[in-house]
Structures are given as C-alpha cells and as structure tokens.
Amino acid sequence: MYKLFFQLVFKRMDPERAHYAAFRWIRLAARIPVLRTFVAAALAPRYQELRTEALGLRMHGPFGLAAGFDKNAVAIDGMAMLGFDHVEIGTVTGEPQPGNPKKRLFRLVADRALINRMGFNNEGSAAVAERLGARNPVFRTTVGVNIGKTKAVAEADAAADYVKSTERLAAHADYLVVNVSSPNTPGLRNLQATESLRPLLTAVREAADRTVSGRRVPLLVKIAPDLADEDVDAVADLAVELGLDGIIATNTTIARETLGLKSPAALTGETGGLSGAPLKERSLEVLGRLYARVGDRITLVGVGGIENAEDAWQRILAGATLVQGYSAFIYEGPFYARAIQKGLAARLAASPYATLADAVGAETRKAAK
C-alpha cells in the first residue's frame, strides 16, 4: 500500500516538502496515546534474540535511524514507535543555520537513492539541548547526538565549535558522534585527515568528560566512503589510539561515475552527497576493512544502502554491531524497520551463531584465515 501511495503522492511532491509532511504525520501519531500504542504494537515488535549491548548501552536490537532525518530532535518517540531501536539525531551545529538554498534534496527513484546538499540546516545546539532536556520519553530508546561544524566557522576554529556543541549536548546524549564527513559544508571533510582529526577528537572527548559526571558518554566518529583505503586504516588506528568508542561507516558519497546510476543525468549531476542503494558495496567494503583493522576493540556501525534484512545481516557479518538506515525508509515506508527486525531474527535462527554478538565480524574473520 505504501509503495502505491509513494507513486501517487510522494513521488509527485518536492522531496523536502514530502519529508516534512511525513515528519508531521509521524509526530502527530506519537502524540496520541491510543494511536501510538497501536502503531508501536504493529510496527515495533521486540525479538529477544536481537537484544544488543553496544557502547555500554542495552538496546532492543541493532537497527537504528541514521542521522539526517530528525535534525532537531523533534520526533524521537515517533521513530521509536516505527521500530527503530536507536535514533541518531542531527547533524547539530554550534550555531543555528538555515542550510543551503533550496532546491537541495533530490530523489533518484530508479536507483533507490537520494542526493542531498542540505548543509546542516538545524536550530543549533542550544535549542536542541533545551528540547532534549525537556523531553519526557514515551518509548525507551537509545538517542545518539550527531554534531558538525557551523558553516560560518573557519576550519581553524572547528574544534572550538564542536566543543561548544559537546558542552551543550553531551549530558543529553546516550552517545555522541563527531561528523567530519558530510560533503555539504566547505572544508569539513578536510578534518578527516588524522593530523586534524586527532586534536579535534581529543578536544571533544575532554569536553564530554568535563561536562558530564557520573558516566562516560561514548564518542564515535563518522567517516566518508570516499576515503582511500590507507586513510580508512589511519582513522581506524587513530580511533584505537585515542580510545574512541566507535566508528560509523559510512556517510554519503560524492562519487557518481563508478556507481552505475540509472537515473537521468540531470539528477545524477546534482551536487551533494548521494545515499541509498548505490552506496551499498563501498560502505560494506569500508566496514569490513575497519573490522579487519580494529576487531572487537571498538564498536562499528554500518550505514549506507541498507535496504532490507539481508543488507543488515551482511553488515553484521562484516563487523557491525549496530546498523542504521535512512534513504530506504523513504522508499519502503513505515514497515521498513519491522521488516528488517523480522528478517534479522529469521537469519540468526537459521545461522550457526548462538547469538547476534557471535555473528558480528564472522565473515571478515573467516576471510582473514
């Protein structure tokens, strides 16, 4: 039914307008007690065998919503209601910003992909921190907070900008993500170079520890799929050296020619980060390379082209403890998370692994022998 609705309604709407329309419906449903209970019962079944421990946190399962969908932390309960085991909000910047001029979001329907050049449009870390602090959760879910650089801030001052957001948001985050891999903020990806990344991550770690007492806020970094293999290795080594809790692989890509895209050139030629099915192969490759490098020393999160349960299962076998989706949600609709949860439970039951944790990295370890 959703696919018909997508073809008849959403496909004819401007993508950003459609996003906010769906967003409003989700938020509204989550505010109505009887309706949200009914929706959660239908779309968020719990499978005991999928219960996951990661980053020192206990989650209903491994599958969550990637950053970018809920930039301002306004629909956490709504997304939990739809079956996402964790919700990563943001990207949030130190100061509020409108993002890039519209039109800035494009659907590549033939490729089941999106191109966005949103530019970190968000209300800023102070407003988001206030909203998170006032939140009265309806559903128990893990909340990650993804932070990025304010566009107007010079690259040389990036660390101070990230620290500002950390000081405001860390207390409200189950885990914190440093985003240095969006292609839509000038100079941001330069921060992935280890000589820039080391002082940045050190400053954020110190700020989180200084701000939050009584618990350690897990810290992760999100990297691009466009990094050369040797740079992936360098980030992996740096994460271990600094005692980071995890790496998210991967963000959107600026690649086009190598992806075999089917959509018209007028769409594929749009600038911005491409996400969705065409990213699947490279994201899986980066994830496997990271796991081969770091093993179980840090938590890996697989994201990029997760369309179905088989994609999620392959990420787990490659080394991901947690898996995230976003673009496929646009195409699959409200049953997306439920289908992945059900499929993962079935694949685990049919596998030789006693627990989901046993499956993490199994194929990468096997390939290394």
LINFENSUL-V267071 format. One line per field, one symbol per residue. ss: DSSP state (H for helix, E for strand, C for the rest). psi: psi as a letter, one per 20 degrees, with the letter a starting at -180 (. if undefined). burial: + if it has 24 or more other C-alpha atoms within 12 Angstrom, else -. A space follows every 50 residues. Layout:
ss->???
psi->???
burial->???
//
This chain:
ss->CHHHHHHHCHHHCCHHHHHHHHHHHHHHHHHCHHHHHHHHHHHCCCCHHH CEEECCEEECCCEEECCCCCCCCCCHHHHHHCCCCEEEEEEEECCCECCC CCCCEEEEHHHCEEEECCCCCECCHHHHHHHHHHCCCCCCCEEEEEEECC CCCCHHHHHHHHHHHHHHHHHHCCEEEEECCCCCCCCHHHHHCHHHHHHH HHHHHHHHHHHCCCCCCEEEEEECCCCCHHHHHHHHHHHHHHCCCEEEEC CCECCCHHHCCCCCHHHHCCCCEEEEHHHHHHHHHHHHHHHHHHCCCCEE EEECCCCCHHHHHHHHHHCCCEEEECHHHHHHCCCHHHHHHHHHHHHHHH CCCCCHHHHCCHHHHHHHC
psi->gghggghhfghiqpghghghghgggggghiioggghggghhhilqpohii pppqkjqpqhaiprpqqhgnhjlikghghhhjjphqporapprgqqqiar qqpjpppmghjlrqpqlhklpriqhgghggghhipnpgqoqpoqopqapp gipqhhjgghghgghghhhhhjphqppookjpjjopigihihphhhhghg hghgghgghhhoqiqpopprqprqiiqqhhhggggghggggikqhrppor arqiqghiilqiqqhhghipqapprahiigghghggghgghhgicjhrpp ppqnknhahgggghhghhjphqqqrfghhhhhaijggghggghggghghi rjphrhhhhojghhgghi.
burial->-----+---++---++--+--++--++-+++----++-++--+++++-++ ++-++-+-+++++++++++++++++++++++++++++++++++++++-+- ---++++++-+++++++++++++++++++-++------++++++++++++ ++--+--+++++++++++++++++++++++++++++++++++++-+++++ ++++++++--+----++++++++++++---++++++++++-+-+++++++ ++++++----+-+---++-+++++++++++++++++++++++++++++++ +++++++++++++++++++++++++++++++++++++++++++++-++-- ----+++++++++++----
//
